[in-house]
Amino acid sequence: MGGQDMPTEAADTYADTILAAAGARTPIAPITDANPEFDLAGAYAVSSRITGRRVARGEKPIGWKIGFTNEATWKEFGMDGPIWAPMYDATVEALDSTAAVCRIGDLLEPRIEPEIGLRLARVPHPDMEELELLGCVDAITHGFEIVQSVYPGWRLRPPDAVAAFGMHGRYRYGPLVPVALAERDRWLGMLRDFTVTLFRDGAEADRGVGRNVLGGPLSALRYFVRGAAEFQGYALKPGDLVTTGTLTRALPIAIGERWETKLEGIPLAGIALALTA
């Protein structure tokens, strides 16, 4: 049942069920199990209801996560393009040290994703190409998104993922590096070609490159800006922080682990997180 056809009470019920599952750490079956007609338009309608409820309880949307931008993950989850969802002041935090602590005890089946974040100075338009999009960005950062799944074993279809916060759980990011007008061409190349190495407890866990996210973080932003224009209630604003998807595999994490990154080919610092309950 699509977003245009979905009764208000159905969207409200799905929103309440997902919020209750996350709050109680009680997994639920994917929505598409019981409702195979549940589609992306319906899922974004549920996402909008969830945002309204989170705002009503005091959370403030401060940006967006773009998910499933790494095409290597599409086959596993039946994806054929990226998804997106709001991030909130309650889920996003700037790191104040190189060995910050992050609580994950309240998340369901969490996984970690090294990502690039873009802070918007101006609202981009759907017809912009990458260099024009970069002109809307005043700072770039590197961070960890910690994703979660209210669906057991990460068994889901794209609409299930969209409805459940876009799988967003946390975002922790390092220093924001300003983008100077004279360096935009250089940034354009670096964002495609830089490399990242991901470590768990000092041992290499995976590697990635900027091109892994749909050809580069700015390409991921372009997909988002063009796709979000099709859905009501998803307005970007200056100051929004947009995360652009995982550069490596999304790997399972556990309390007590320490995860860190090393970046090469871009003037962004690696970061480290110690995971606690």
BATITI-646019 format. One record per residue: chain; x, y, z of N, C-alpha, C in turn; residue number from 0. Coordinates in steps of 0.2 Angstrom, whole numbers, plus 5000, padded with zeros to 4 digits. Example, Ala and Ser with C-alpha at 12.3 -4.5 7.8 and 13.67 -1.06 7.14 Angstrom:
BEGIN
<rec "A"; <5066; 4972; 5039>; <5062; 4978; 5039>; <5066; 4984; 5039>; 0> <rec "A"; <5064; 4989; 5035>; <5068; 4995; 5036>; <5064; 5000; 5039>; 1> 
//
This chain:
BEGIN
<rec "A"; <5004; 4994; 5000>; <5000; 5000; 5000>; <5004; 5006; 5000>; 0> <rec "A"; <5004; 5010; 4995>; <5008; 5016; 4994>; <5007; 5022; 4999>; 1> <rec "A"; <5011; 5027; 4999>; <5010; 5033; 5003>; <5004; 5037; 5001>; 2> <rec "A"; <5002; 5037; 4995>; <4996; 5041; 4993>; <4990; 5037; 4995>; 3> <rec "A"; <4990; 5030; 4996>; <4984; 5026; 4997>; <4984; 5024; 5004>; 4> <rec "A"; <4989; 5024; 5008>; <4989; 5022; 5015>; <4985; 5026; 5019>; 5> <rec "A"; <4980; 5022; 5023>; <4976; 5026; 5028>; <4980; 5029; 5033>; 6> <rec "A"; <4978; 5035; 5036>; <4982; 5038; 5041>; <4983; 5033; 5047>; 7> <rec "A"; <4978; 5029; 5049>; <4979; 5025; 5055>; <4984; 5020; 5054>; 8> <rec "A"; <4985; 5017; 5047>; <4990; 5012; 5046>; <4997; 5015; 5047>; 9> <rec "A"; <4998; 5021; 5044>; <5004; 5024; 5045>; <5006; 5025; 5052>; 10> <rec "A"; <5001; 5028; 5056>; <5002; 5029; 5063>; <5003; 5023; 5067>; 11> <rec "A"; <5000; 5017; 5065>; <5001; 5011; 5068>; <5008; 5008; 5067>; 12> <rec "A"; <5011; 5009; 5061>; <5017; 5007; 5059>; <5022; 5011; 5063>; 13> <rec "A"; <5021; 5017; 5063>; <5026; 5022; 5067>; <5026; 5020; 5074>; 14> <rec "A"; <5021; 5019; 5077>; <5021; 5018; 5084>; <5024; 5011; 5086>; 15> <rec "A"; <5023; 5006; 5081>; <5026; 4999; 5082>; <5033; 5000; 5082>; 16> <rec "A"; <5036; 5003; 5077>; <5043; 5004; 5076>; <5046; 5007; 5082>; 17> <rec "A"; <5043; 5013; 5084>; <5046; 5017; 5090>; <5046; 5012; 5096>; 18> <rec "A"; <5040; 5009; 5097>; <5040; 5005; 5103>; <5045; 4999; 5103>; 19> <rec "A"; <5046; 4996; 5097>; <5051; 4991; 5096>; <5058; 4993; 5098>; 20> <rec "A"; <5060; 4999; 5095>; <5067; 5002; 5097>; <5067; 5004; 5104>; 21> <rec "A"; <5062; 5007; 5107>; <5062; 5009; 5114>; <5063; 5003; 5119>; 22> <rec "A"; <5060; 4998; 5117>; <5060; 4992; 5122>; <5065; 4987; 5120>; 23> <rec "A"; <5069; 4988; 5114>; <5074; 4983; 5111>; <5071; 4977; 5110>; 24> <rec "A"; <5065; 4977; 5107>; <5061; 4971; 5106>; <5060; 4970; 5098>; 25> <rec "A"; <5063; 4966; 5095>; <5063; 4965; 5088>; <5056; 4964; 5085>; 26> <rec "A"; <5055; 4966; 5079>; <5048; 4964; 5076>; <5049; 4962; 5069>; 27> <rec "A"; <5044; 4958; 5066>; <5045; 4956; 5059>; <5045; 4962; 5054>; 28> <rec "A"; <5048; 4961; 5049>; <5047; 4966; 5044>; <5040; 4968; 5042>; 29> <rec "A"; <5039; 4974; 5041>; <5032; 4976; 5039>; <5030; 4972; 5032>; 30> <rec "A"; <5035; 4971; 5028>; <5033; 4968; 5021>; <5031; 4961; 5022>; 31> <rec "A"; <5033; 4958; 5027>; <5030; 4951; 5028>; <5023; 4950; 5028>; 32> <rec "A"; <5020; 4955; 5032>; <5012; 4955; 5033>; <5009; 4959; 5027>; 33> <rec "A"; <5013; 4964; 5024>; <5010; 4968; 5019>; <5015; 4969; 5013>; 34> <rec "A"; <5015; 4964; 5009>; <5019; 4964; 5003>; <5019; 4970; 4999>; 35> <rec "A"; <5013; 4974; 4999>; <5012; 4979; 4995>; <5015; 4986; 4998>; 36> <rec "A"; <5017; 4985; 5004>; <5021; 4991; 5007>; <5027; 4993; 5003>; 37> <rec "A"; <5027; 4999; 5001>; <5032; 5002; 4996>; <5035; 5008; 4999>; 38> <rec "A"; <5040; 5010; 4995>; <5044; 5016; 4997>; <5040; 5022; 4999>; 39> <rec "A"; <5035; 5023; 4995>; <5031; 5029; 4996>; <5028; 5029; 5003>; 40> <rec "A"; <5025; 5023; 5004>; <5022; 5021; 5011>; <5027; 5022; 5016>; 41> <rec "A"; <5033; 5019; 5015>; <5038; 5019; 5020>; <5040; 5026; 5022>; 42> <rec "A"; <5041; 5031; 5017>; <5042; 5038; 5019>; <5037; 5041; 5022>; 43> <rec "A"; <5031; 5039; 5021>; <5025; 5042; 5025>; <5026; 5040; 5032>; 44> <rec "A"; <5027; 5033; 5033>; <5029; 5031; 5040>; <5034; 5035; 5043>; 45> <rec "A"; <5040; 5036; 5040>; <5046; 5040; 5042>; <5044; 5047; 5044>; 46> <rec "A"; <5039; 5050; 5040>; <5037; 5057; 5042>; <5033; 5056; 5049>; 47> <rec "A"; <5029; 5051; 5050>; <5025; 5051; 5056>; <5030; 5050; 5062>; 48> <rec "A"; <5035; 5046; 5061>; <5040; 5045; 5066>; <5044; 5051; 5068>; 49> <rec "A"; <5045; 5055; 5063>; <5049; 5062; 5064>; <5044; 5066; 5068>; 50> <rec "A"; <5038; 5066; 5067>; <5033; 5070; 5070>; <5033; 5068; 5078>; 51> <rec "A"; <5033; 5062; 5079>; <5033; 5059; 5086>; <5039; 5061; 5090>; 52> <rec "A"; <5045; 5060; 5086>; <5051; 5062; 5089>; <5052; 5069; 5091>; 53> <rec "A"; <5050; 5073; 5086>; <5050; 5081; 5088>; <5045; 5082; 5094>; 54> <rec "A"; <5039; 5079; 5094>; <5035; 5080; 5099>; <5038; 5078; 5106>; 55> <rec "A"; <5042; 5073; 5106>; <5045; 5071; 5113>; <5052; 5075; 5114>; 56> <rec "A"; <5053; 5080; 5110>; <5059; 5085; 5111>; <5065; 5084; 5107>; 57> <rec "A"; <5065; 5079; 5102>; <5071; 5079; 5098>; <5070; 5084; 5092>; 58> <rec "A"; <5076; 5086; 5090>; <5076; 5091; 5085>; <5080; 5088; 5079>; 59> <rec "A"; <5077; 5088; 5073>; <5080; 5085; 5067>; <5086; 5090; 5065>; 60> <rec "A"; <5092; 5088; 5064>; <5098; 5092; 5062>; <5102; 5090; 5056>; 61> <rec "A"; <5099; 5085; 5053>; <5102; 5083; 5046>; <5099; 5076; 5044>; 62> <rec "A"; <5103; 5073; 5039>; <5100; 5067; 5036>; <5105; 5062; 5035>; 63> <rec "A"; <5103; 5056; 5035>; <5108; 5050; 5033>; <5105; 5048; 5027>; 64> <rec "A"; <5110; 5046; 5022>; <5109; 5043; 5016>; <5111; 5036; 5017>; 65> <rec "A"; <5107; 5031; 5016>; <5109; 5024; 5017>; <5109; 5020; 5011>; 66> <rec "A"; <5113; 5014; 5011>; <5114; 5010; 5006>; <5116; 5013; 5000>; 67> <rec "A"; <5121; 5017; 5001>; <5125; 5020; 4995>; <5130; 5016; 4992>; 68> <rec "A"; <5132; 5011; 4996>; <5138; 5006; 4994>; <5134; 5001; 4990>; 69> <rec "A"; <5135; 5000; 4984>; <5132; 4996; 4979>; <5133; 4988; 4981>; 70> <rec "A"; <5139; 4987; 4984>; <5141; 4981; 4986>; <5136; 4978; 4991>; 71> <rec "A"; <5132; 4982; 4995>; <5127; 4979; 4999>; <5120; 4978; 4996>; 72> <rec "A"; <5119; 4980; 4990>; <5112; 4980; 4987>; <5109; 4973; 4986>; 73> <rec "A"; <5113; 4969; 4984>; <5111; 4962; 4983>; <5108; 4959; 4989>; 74> <rec "A"; <5112; 4960; 4994>; <5110; 4957; 5001>; <5103; 4959; 5003>; 75> <rec "A"; <5102; 4965; 5002>; <5095; 4968; 5005>; <5090; 4970; 4999>; 76> <rec "A"; <5091; 4967; 4993>; <5086; 4969; 4988>; <5086; 4976; 4986>; 77> <rec "A"; <5091; 4980; 4987>; <5091; 4987; 4985>; <5092; 4988; 4978>; 78> <rec "A"; <5090; 4994; 4975>; <5092; 4996; 4969>; <5094; 5003; 4969>; 79> <rec "A"; <5094; 5006; 4975>; <5096; 5013; 4975>; <5096; 5015; 4983>; 80> <rec "A"; <5099; 5021; 4984>; <5099; 5023; 4991>; <5093; 5025; 4994>; 81> <rec "A"; <5093; 5026; 5001>; <5087; 5028; 5005>; <5090; 5034; 5009>; 82> <rec "A"; <5085; 5037; 5013>; <5087; 5042; 5017>; <5082; 5043; 5023>; 83> <rec "A"; <5084; 5046; 5029>; <5080; 5047; 5035>; <5083; 5053; 5039>; 84> <rec "A"; <5079; 5056; 5043>; <5082; 5061; 5047>; <5087; 5059; 5052>; 85> <rec "A"; <5091; 5063; 5054>; <5095; 5062; 5060>; <5093; 5068; 5065>; 86> <rec "A"; <5095; 5067; 5072>; <5092; 5071; 5077>; <5098; 5073; 5082>; 87> <rec "A"; <5096; 5078; 5086>; <5101; 5081; 5090>; <5103; 5075; 5096>; 88> <rec "A"; <5098; 5071; 5097>; <5098; 5065; 5102>; <5103; 5060; 5099>; 89> <rec "A"; <5104; 5059; 5093>; <5108; 5054; 5090>; <5114; 5056; 5087>; 90> <rec "A"; <5116; 5062; 5086>; <5122; 5065; 5083>; <5126; 5069; 5088>; 91> <rec "A"; <5132; 5068; 5088>; <5137; 5071; 5092>; <5144; 5072; 5089>; 92> <rec "A"; <5147; 5078; 5090>; <5153; 5079; 5088>; <5158; 5076; 5093>; 93> <rec "A"; <5164; 5073; 5091>; <5168; 5070; 5096>; <5173; 5075; 5098>; 94> <rec "A"; <5174; 5075; 5105>; <5179; 5080; 5108>; <5186; 5077; 5110>; 95> <rec "A"; <5187; 5071; 5107>; <5194; 5068; 5109>; <5195; 5063; 5103>; 96> <rec "A"; <5201; 5060; 5103>; <5203; 5055; 5098>; <5201; 5048; 5100>; 97> <rec "A"; <5198; 5048; 5107>; <5197; 5041; 5109>; <5190; 5042; 5113>; 98> <rec "A"; <5185; 5044; 5109>; <5178; 5045; 5112>; <5175; 5039; 5114>; 99> <rec "A"; <5170; 5040; 5119>; <5166; 5034; 5121>; <5159; 5035; 5118>; 100> <rec "A"; <5156; 5029; 5115>; <5149; 5029; 5113>; <5145; 5023; 5116>; 101> <rec "A"; <5139; 5025; 5118>; <5135; 5020; 5121>; <5131; 5016; 5115>; 102> <rec "A"; <5131; 5010; 5116>; <5127; 5006; 5111>; <5122; 5001; 5114>; 103> <rec "A"; <5122; 5001; 5120>; <5118; 4996; 5124>; <5111; 4996; 5123>; 104> <rec "A"; <5108; 5002; 5120>; <5101; 5002; 5119>; <5099; 5001; 5111>; 105> <rec "A"; <5104; 4999; 5107>; <5103; 4998; 5100>; <5102; 4991; 5099>; 106> <rec "A"; <5098; 4989; 5094>; <5097; 4982; 5091>; <5102; 4980; 5086>; 107> <rec "A"; <5105; 4975; 5087>; <5110; 4972; 5082>; <5114; 4978; 5078>; 108> <rec "A"; <5118; 4982; 5082>; <5121; 4987; 5079>; <5127; 4985; 5075>; 109> <rec "A"; <5128; 4989; 5070>; <5134; 4989; 5065>; <5137; 4996; 5064>; 110> <rec "A"; <5143; 4996; 5062>; <5147; 5002; 5062>; <5149; 5003; 5055>; 111> <rec "A"; <5149; 5010; 5053>; <5150; 5012; 5046>; <5154; 5018; 5046>; 112> <rec "A"; <5160; 5018; 5043>; <5164; 5025; 5042>; <5161; 5028; 5036>; 113> <rec "A"; <5160; 5035; 5038>; <5156; 5039; 5032>; <5159; 5046; 5032>; 114> <rec "A"; <5158; 5049; 5027>; <5159; 5056; 5026>; <5153; 5060; 5027>; 115> <rec "A"; <5153; 5066; 5031>; <5148; 5070; 5032>; <5149; 5077; 5029>; 116> <rec "A"; <5143; 5080; 5026>; <5144; 5086; 5022>; <5139; 5091; 5026>; 117> <rec "A"; <5142; 5097; 5028>; <5137; 5102; 5031>; <5135; 5107; 5025>; 118> <rec "A"; <5129; 5108; 5025>; <5126; 5113; 5020>; <5126; 5120; 5022>; 119> <rec "A"; <5128; 5124; 5018>; <5128; 5131; 5019>; <5122; 5134; 5015>; 120> <rec "A"; <5120; 5131; 5010>; <5114; 5133; 5006>; <5110; 5127; 5003>; 121> <rec "A"; <5104; 5127; 5002>; <5100; 5122; 5000>; <5101; 5120; 4993>; 122> <rec "A"; <5104; 5114; 4991>; <5105; 5112; 4984>; <5098; 5111; 4980>; 123> <rec "A"; <5099; 5111; 4974>; <5093; 5110; 4969>; <5094; 5103; 4966>; 124> <rec "A"; <5089; 5100; 4964>; <5089; 5093; 4961>; <5093; 5093; 4954>; 125> <rec "A"; <5094; 5099; 4951>; <5097; 5098; 4944>; <5104; 5100; 4945>; 126> <rec "A"; <5107; 5101; 4951>; <5114; 5102; 4951>; <5119; 5096; 4950>; 127> <rec "A"; <5124; 5097; 4947>; <5130; 5092; 4946>; <5134; 5093; 4952>; 128> <rec "A"; <5139; 5089; 4953>; <5143; 5088; 4959>; <5147; 5094; 4961>; 129> <rec "A"; <5150; 5098; 4956>; <5154; 5104; 4958>; <5149; 5109; 4960>; 130> <rec "A"; <5143; 5110; 4957>; <5138; 5114; 4960>; <5136; 5112; 4967>; 131> <rec "A"; <5135; 5106; 4968>; <5133; 5104; 4975>; <5138; 5105; 4980>; 132> <rec "A"; <5145; 5105; 4978>; <5150; 5106; 4982>; <5150; 5114; 4984>; 133> <rec "A"; <5147; 5118; 4980>; <5147; 5125; 4981>; <5141; 5126; 4987>; 134> <rec "A"; <5137; 5121; 4988>; <5132; 5122; 4994>; <5135; 5119; 5000>; 135> <rec "A"; <5141; 5117; 5000>; <5144; 5113; 5006>; <5149; 5118; 5009>; 136> <rec "A"; <5149; 5120; 5015>; <5154; 5124; 5018>; <5159; 5120; 5023>; 137> <rec "A"; <5158; 5114; 5024>; <5162; 5110; 5028>; <5161; 5103; 5027>; 138> <rec "A"; <5167; 5099; 5028>; <5166; 5091; 5027>; <5169; 5088; 5033>; 139> <rec "A"; <5167; 5082; 5035>; <5169; 5079; 5041>; <5169; 5071; 5040>; 140> <rec "A"; <5172; 5068; 5044>; <5172; 5061; 5044>; <5170; 5058; 5051>; 141> <rec "A"; <5165; 5053; 5050>; <5162; 5050; 5056>; <5161; 5043; 5056>; 142> <rec "A"; <5158; 5041; 5061>; <5155; 5034; 5062>; <5148; 5034; 5062>; 143> <rec "A"; <5144; 5031; 5058>; <5137; 5030; 5059>; <5136; 5023; 5062>; 144> <rec "A"; <5132; 5023; 5067>; <5131; 5016; 5070>; <5123; 5015; 5068>; 145> <rec "A"; <5122; 5010; 5064>; <5116; 5008; 5062>; <5113; 5002; 5066>; 146> <rec "A"; <5106; 5002; 5066>; <5103; 4996; 5070>; <5097; 4993; 5066>; 147> <rec "A"; <5095; 4988; 5068>; <5089; 4984; 5065>; <5084; 4982; 5070>; 148> <rec "A"; <5078; 4984; 5069>; <5073; 4982; 5073>; <5070; 4975; 5071>; 149> <rec "A"; <5073; 4973; 5065>; <5071; 4967; 5061>; <5076; 4962; 5063>; 150> <rec "A"; <5074; 4956; 5066>; <5079; 4951; 5068>; <5084; 4949; 5062>; 151> <rec "A"; <5090; 4948; 5063>; <5095; 4946; 5058>; <5096; 4950; 5052>; 152> <rec "A"; <5094; 4957; 5053>; <5094; 4961; 5047>; <5091; 4959; 5041>; 153> <rec "A"; <5085; 4955; 5042>; <5081; 4953; 5036>; <5076; 4958; 5035>; 154> <rec "A"; <5076; 4961; 5029>; <5072; 4967; 5028>; <5072; 4968; 5020>; 155> <rec "A"; <5067; 4972; 5018>; <5067; 4975; 5011>; <5067; 4982; 5011>; 156> <rec "A"; <5069; 4985; 5006>; <5070; 4993; 5006>; <5064; 4997; 5010>; 157> <rec "A"; <5058; 4995; 5009>; <5053; 4999; 5013>; <5054; 4998; 5020>; 158> <rec "A"; <5055; 4992; 5022>; <5056; 4991; 5030>; <5062; 4995; 5032>; 159> <rec "A"; <5067; 4996; 5029>; <5073; 5000; 5031>; <5071; 5007; 5031>; 160> <rec "A"; <5068; 5010; 5026>; <5066; 5017; 5027>; <5061; 5018; 5033>; 161> <rec "A"; <5056; 5014; 5034>; <5052; 5015; 5039>; <5055; 5015; 5046>; 162> <rec "A"; <5060; 5011; 5047>; <5063; 5010; 5053>; <5070; 5015; 5054>; 163> <rec "A"; <5068; 5021; 5053>; <5073; 5026; 5054>; <5079; 5026; 5049>; 164> <rec "A"; <5078; 5023; 5043>; <5083; 5022; 5038>; <5089; 5018; 5041>; 165> <rec "A"; <5087; 5014; 5047>; <5092; 5010; 5051>; <5097; 5014; 5055>; 166> <rec "A"; <5096; 5021; 5055>; <5100; 5025; 5059>; <5100; 5024; 5067>; 167> <rec "A"; <5105; 5024; 5070>; <5106; 5024; 5077>; <5109; 5029; 5080>; 168> <rec "A"; <5116; 5030; 5078>; <5120; 5036; 5081>; <5124; 5038; 5075>; 169> <rec "A"; <5127; 5045; 5076>; <5132; 5047; 5071>; <5137; 5051; 5076>; 170> <rec "A"; <5143; 5049; 5076>; <5148; 5053; 5079>; <5154; 5055; 5074>; 171> <rec "A"; <5155; 5061; 5075>; <5160; 5064; 5069>; <5165; 5068; 5072>; 172> <rec "A"; <5171; 5069; 5068>; <5177; 5073; 5070>; <5176; 5080; 5068>; 173> <rec "A"; <5182; 5083; 5068>; <5182; 5090; 5066>; <5179; 5092; 5059>; 174> <rec "A"; <5175; 5097; 5059>; <5173; 5100; 5052>; <5178; 5104; 5049>; 175> <rec "A"; <5180; 5102; 5043>; <5185; 5105; 5039>; <5182; 5110; 5034>; 176> <rec "A"; <5183; 5116; 5034>; <5180; 5121; 5029>; <5182; 5120; 5022>; 177> <rec "A"; <5178; 5121; 5018>; <5179; 5120; 5010>; <5180; 5127; 5007>; 178> <rec "A"; <5186; 5129; 5006>; <5187; 5135; 5003>; <5185; 5135; 4995>; 179> <rec "A"; <5183; 5141; 4993>; <5181; 5142; 4986>; <5186; 5140; 4981>; 180> <rec "A"; <5192; 5142; 4983>; <5198; 5140; 4978>; <5200; 5133; 4978>; 181> <rec "A"; <5197; 5129; 4983>; <5200; 5122; 4983>; <5194; 5117; 4981>; 182> <rec "A"; <5189; 5120; 4978>; <5183; 5115; 4977>; <5185; 5110; 4972>; 183> <rec "A"; <5189; 5111; 4967>; <5191; 5106; 4962>; <5195; 5101; 4965>; 184> <rec "A"; <5199; 5103; 4970>; <5204; 5098; 4973>; <5199; 5094; 4977>; 185> <rec "A"; <5195; 5096; 4981>; <5190; 5092; 4985>; <5186; 5087; 4981>; 186> <rec "A"; <5184; 5090; 4975>; <5180; 5085; 4971>; <5184; 5079; 4969>; 187> <rec "A"; <5190; 5079; 4968>; <5195; 5073; 4966>; <5196; 5069; 4973>; 188> <rec "A"; <5198; 5073; 4978>; <5199; 5069; 4984>; <5193; 5065; 4987>; 189> <rec "A"; <5187; 5068; 4986>; <5182; 5064; 4989>; <5180; 5058; 4985>; 190> <rec "A"; <5182; 5057; 4979>; <5182; 5051; 4975>; <5187; 5046; 4977>; 191> <rec "A"; <5193; 5049; 4978>; <5199; 5045; 4978>; <5202; 5043; 4984>; 192> <rec "A"; <5200; 5046; 4990>; <5203; 5045; 4996>; <5202; 5038; 4998>; 193> <rec "A"; <5206; 5035; 5003>; <5205; 5028; 5006>; <5204; 5029; 5013>; 194> <rec "A"; <5201; 5024; 5016>; <5200; 5023; 5023>; <5201; 5016; 5025>; 195> <rec "A"; <5205; 5015; 5030>; <5206; 5009; 5033>; <5202; 5008; 5040>; 196> <rec "A"; <5199; 5003; 5041>; <5195; 5002; 5047>; <5198; 4997; 5052>; 197> <rec "A"; <5199; 4999; 5058>; <5202; 4994; 5063>; <5197; 4992; 5069>; 198> <rec "A"; <5197; 4986; 5071>; <5194; 4984; 5077>; <5199; 4981; 5082>; 199> <rec "A"; <5199; 4985; 5087>; <5204; 4983; 5093>; <5211; 4982; 5090>; 200> <rec "A"; <5213; 4987; 5085>; <5220; 4987; 5083>; <5221; 4983; 5077>; 201> <rec "A"; <5216; 4979; 5075>; <5217; 4974; 5069>; <5213; 4977; 5063>; 202> <rec "A"; <5216; 4977; 5057>; <5212; 4979; 5051>; <5206; 4975; 5050>; 203> <rec "A"; <5200; 4978; 5049>; <5194; 4975; 5048>; <5192; 4975; 5041>; 204> <rec "A"; <5193; 4981; 5038>; <5191; 4982; 5031>; <5194; 4988; 5028>; 205> <rec "A"; <5193; 4989; 5022>; <5196; 4995; 5018>; <5191; 4998; 5014>; 206> <rec "A"; <5191; 5004; 5012>; <5186; 5007; 5007>; <5189; 5013; 5004>; 207> <rec "A"; <5186; 5016; 4999>; <5188; 5021; 4995>; <5182; 5026; 4994>; 208> <rec "A"; <5183; 5032; 4993>; <5177; 5037; 4992>; <5172; 5035; 4986>; 209> <rec "A"; <5175; 5032; 4981>; <5170; 5030; 4976>; <5165; 5024; 4977>; 210> <rec "A"; <5166; 5021; 4983>; <5162; 5016; 4985>; <5155; 5018; 4986>; 211> <rec "A"; <5154; 5025; 4988>; <5147; 5027; 4989>; <5144; 5031; 4983>; 212> <rec "A"; <5142; 5026; 4978>; <5139; 5029; 4972>; <5144; 5033; 4968>; 213> <rec "A"; <5150; 5032; 4968>; <5155; 5036; 4964>; <5158; 5041; 4968>; 214> <rec "A"; <5156; 5043; 4974>; <5159; 5048; 4979>; <5153; 5051; 4983>; 215> <rec "A"; <5155; 5054; 4989>; <5150; 5057; 4993>; <5146; 5062; 4990>; 216> <rec "A"; <5148; 5066; 4985>; <5144; 5071; 4982>; <5139; 5068; 4977>; 217> <rec "A"; <5141; 5062; 4974>; <5136; 5059; 4970>; <5131; 5056; 4974>; 218> <rec "A"; <5132; 5054; 4980>; <5127; 5051; 4985>; <5122; 5057; 4987>; 219> <rec "A"; <5125; 5063; 4988>; <5121; 5069; 4989>; <5117; 5071; 4984>; 220> <rec "A"; <5119; 5070; 4978>; <5115; 5071; 4972>; <5109; 5067; 4971>; 221> <rec "A"; <5110; 5060; 4973>; <5105; 5055; 4973>; <5099; 5057; 4978>; 222> <rec "A"; <5102; 5059; 4984>; <5097; 5061; 4989>; <5093; 5067; 4987>; 223> <rec "A"; <5096; 5073; 4985>; <5093; 5079; 4983>; <5088; 5078; 4978>; 224> <rec "A"; <5089; 5074; 4973>; <5085; 5072; 4967>; <5079; 5068; 4970>; 225> <rec "A"; <5080; 5063; 4974>; <5075; 5058; 4976>; <5071; 5061; 4981>; 226> <rec "A"; <5074; 5065; 4986>; <5070; 5068; 4991>; <5065; 5073; 4989>; 227> <rec "A"; <5066; 5076; 4983>; <5061; 5081; 4980>; <5055; 5078; 4978>; 228> <rec "A"; <5055; 5071; 4978>; <5049; 5067; 4976>; <5044; 5066; 4982>; 229> <rec "A"; <5046; 5068; 4988>; <5042; 5066; 4994>; <5041; 5073; 4998>; 230> <rec "A"; <5035; 5073; 5000>; <5033; 5079; 5004>; <5036; 5079; 5011>; 231> <rec "A"; <5038; 5084; 5014>; <5040; 5085; 5021>; <5047; 5083; 5022>; 232> <rec "A"; <5051; 5083; 5016>; <5058; 5082; 5017>; <5062; 5087; 5015>; 233> <rec "A"; <5062; 5093; 5018>; <5065; 5099; 5016>; <5072; 5100; 5019>; 234> <rec "A"; <5077; 5101; 5015>; <5084; 5102; 5017>; <5084; 5109; 5019>; 235> <rec "A"; <5089; 5111; 5024>; <5089; 5118; 5026>; <5097; 5119; 5027>; 236> <rec "A"; <5099; 5126; 5027>; <5106; 5127; 5028>; <5108; 5125; 5036>; 237> <rec "A"; <5114; 5122; 5036>; <5116; 5120; 5043>; <5115; 5112; 5044>; 238> <rec "A"; <5111; 5109; 5039>; <5110; 5102; 5040>; <5117; 5098; 5039>; 239> <rec "A"; <5118; 5093; 5042>; <5123; 5089; 5041>; <5121; 5082; 5038>; 240> <rec "A"; <5124; 5081; 5032>; <5121; 5075; 5028>; <5127; 5070; 5028>; 241> <rec "A"; <5125; 5064; 5031>; <5130; 5058; 5030>; <5129; 5054; 5024>; 242> <rec "A"; <5134; 5052; 5021>; <5134; 5050; 5014>; <5134; 5042; 5013>; 243> <rec "A"; <5134; 5038; 5018>; <5134; 5031; 5017>; <5141; 5028; 5019>; 244> <rec "A"; <5141; 5021; 5020>; <5147; 5018; 5022>; <5152; 5017; 5017>; 245> <rec "A"; <5158; 5018; 5018>; <5164; 5017; 5014>; <5166; 5010; 5014>; 246> <rec "A"; <5165; 5006; 5019>; <5167; 4999; 5019>; <5160; 4995; 5020>; 247> <rec "A"; <5161; 4989; 5022>; <5156; 4985; 5024>; <5153; 4987; 5031>; 248> <rec "A"; <5147; 4987; 5032>; <5144; 4988; 5038>; <5145; 4982; 5043>; 249> <rec "A"; <5149; 4983; 5048>; <5152; 4977; 5052>; <5148; 4977; 5059>; 250> <rec "A"; <5146; 4971; 5061>; <5143; 4970; 5068>; <5148; 4973; 5073>; 251> <rec "A"; <5146; 4976; 5078>; <5150; 4978; 5084>; <5147; 4976; 5090>; 252> <rec "A"; <5151; 4976; 5096>; <5150; 4974; 5102>; <5153; 4978; 5108>; 253> <rec "A"; <5149; 4978; 5113>; <5152; 4982; 5119>; <5159; 4980; 5121>; 254> <rec "A"; <5163; 4985; 5122>; <5170; 4983; 5124>; <5175; 4984; 5119>; 255> <rec "A"; <5172; 4984; 5112>; <5177; 4985; 5107>; <5179; 4992; 5106>; 256> <rec "A"; <5185; 4993; 5102>; <5187; 5000; 5100>; <5188; 5000; 5093>; 257> <rec "A"; <5185; 5004; 5090>; <5185; 5005; 5082>; <5188; 5011; 5080>; 258> <rec "A"; <5192; 5011; 5075>; <5196; 5017; 5073>; <5197; 5017; 5065>; 259> <rec "A"; <5198; 5023; 5063>; <5200; 5024; 5056>; <5206; 5027; 5054>; 260> <rec "A"; <5209; 5026; 5048>; <5215; 5030; 5046>; <5213; 5032; 5039>; 261> <rec "A"; <5213; 5038; 5037>; <5211; 5041; 5031>; <5217; 5043; 5027>; 262> <rec "A"; <5218; 5042; 5021>; <5223; 5044; 5017>; <5221; 5047; 5010>; 263> <rec "A"; <5224; 5053; 5008>; <5222; 5056; 5002>; <5217; 5062; 5003>; 264> <rec "A"; <5216; 5064; 5009>; <5211; 5069; 5011>; <5212; 5072; 5017>; 265> <rec "A"; <5212; 5078; 5018>; <5214; 5082; 5025>; <5208; 5081; 5030>; 266> <rec "A"; <5206; 5075; 5032>; <5202; 5073; 5037>; <5205; 5068; 5042>; 267> <rec "A"; <5204; 5069; 5048>; <5208; 5065; 5053>; <5204; 5059; 5054>; 268> <rec "A"; <5207; 5053; 5055>; <5204; 5047; 5058>; <5201; 5048; 5065>; 269> <rec "A"; <5196; 5044; 5066>; <5193; 5044; 5073>; <5193; 5038; 5076>; 270> <rec "A"; <5192; 5038; 5083>; <5191; 5032; 5087>; <5186; 5032; 5091>; 271> <rec "A"; <5182; 5026; 5092>; <5177; 5025; 5097>; <5178; 5019; 5101>; 272> <rec "A"; <5177; 5020; 5108>; <5176; 5015; 5112>; <5169; 5013; 5114>; 273> <rec "A"; <5167; 5007; 5113>; <5160; 5006; 5114>; <5158; 5003; 5120>; 274> <rec "A"; <5153; 5006; 5123>; <5151; 5004; 5130>; <5143; 5003; 5130>; 275> <rec "A"; <5141; 5000; 5136>; <5134; 4999; 5137>; <5130; 5005; 5138>; 276> 
//
